[in-house]
Amino acid sequence: MHSLREMQIYYKGIADSKIVIIDTSSIIYAIENNIKIDQIVQEELHGYKPYILMSTIRELKSIAKKGIRRAIYAKAALSLIRHLKINIIKDRYRYADRSILKTADMLKDKDIAVLTNDTELYYALKDIGVKAYRISRYNLR
């Protein structure tokens, strides 16, 4: 899609050295279970700044348009992202999981973590040496 050099330049604008990327599954899980995701990040991942990818926002918007139960949670997640003013990374990939993997790999020079409840993504991140956490009702694991 884009050369490695182009992507490195694209992500250089991220100033924070400690980043946690929040994916679709974790934010929907938090909304669904009445968990304050900002509080969990602050208490469990001290000093990390929450980020969300544009592809994740697109995925949430797509879910919000469907007539399924998760649509309500997706709409609430979009509202929460705006309310908490979560930093957005403008990525260039269509699929959120692939984008998270590529972005995390590209930003390995920073202290990066990903918050996901997607088992496949969780293990794929671990395989490339990126810290991955799952959100539960009480904490991160």
N, C-alpha and C positions, 0 to 999 in steps of 0.2 A: 504494500500500500504506500508507505512513505519510507524513505531511507532512515537508517539508524541515526545518522547525523541530524536530519530534520527533526526527528522525535526528541533528540537530546536538547536541541535548541528550544523546542516547544515547551519542554518541562523545566527549563532553567529558571523560569520566572517564579517558581514556587520557592518562597523565601524560608518557610518554616523548616527546621531541621528534623523535627519529630512529627510525623504525619500518620494519622490513622484514616484509612479509606473505608467508608461505610457502604456496604452493598445492599441491594434490594431486599434480599431475604432477611437480613438482620434488622433493617429499619421497619419492615412490615411486621416481623415477629415482635419487635418492641412495641409498636402501636397496638397490635392485636392483644398483647398481654399487659398493657398499661405500664410499660417500663419506660422510665425516663432515660433515653439513650444518651443525652448530654451529661447527665449525672453519672451514669456508668462509665463513660469515657473519662470524665474528670476524676472520679474516685479510683478507677482501676488502671487507667493509663495516664499517670501523672505527666503533665507537660506535653502530651500529644495534642495536636490540633486536628479536629475532624475535617475531613474533606469528602466530597462526593463527586463522582464522575458524571459528566453530561450524559453519557450513555445510560447510566443508572437512572437519571431523571427521565430520559426518554422512555426507558422501560417502565418506570412508575406511571408515566402519563398513558402509556399503552394499556397497562393493567387497569388504570382508572376509567378508561373508556368502555371497558367490557362490562357486561351485566352480571358480574360474579361477585361473591361476597368479598373477595380480596380487593375489589374496586374501592370500597369504602376505606379500607386501610391504606391503599395507595394514595387516595386523595388526601387523607390525613397526613401521610408521610410527606407529600409535596408541601402541604401547609406548614408542617413542622420544620422542614428544610428552610423555608422562607423565614419563619418566625425565629429560628435559632441562628439565622444568617450563616449557615454552614458554607465554607469555602467550596467553590466549584472548580473542578479541573476540566477544561475543555479538551476532551479526548477526540480522537479521530477514528474510532472504531464503532462498528454498528452494534455489536453484541457486548453487553456489559461485562460478562464474566471474562471474555477474552481481553477486553480493554483493561480490566482490573489486573489481570496477569501481566500484560504488557507494561502497564504503567508502573506496577510494583517492581517489576524487573528493571525498568529504566531508572527508577528512583532509589535503587539499592544503596547509593552513596549517602542517602539520608537515612535516618532511623525510621523505617516505615513498617507499619502493621496494617492488617486488613481485618475488619470485623465482618464476618460472614456466617450464615447458618447453612450455607450450601456445602454439603459434604464433599462433593467432587472438587469444587473450587478450593476448599480448605486444604485438601491434600495436595492439589496442584501447586498451591502457594508454598506449602511446606517443602515440596520437592525442589523448588528453586531457591530455597533458603530465606523466604519471607515469613515474618511472624504473622501468624493467623490466629484469630480468636473467634470463639462462638459465644453468642449471648444466650444466657439462660435466664430464668425468672429471678435469680438472685445475684448473679455475677457473670464474669467472663470466664471461659474455660478454654 
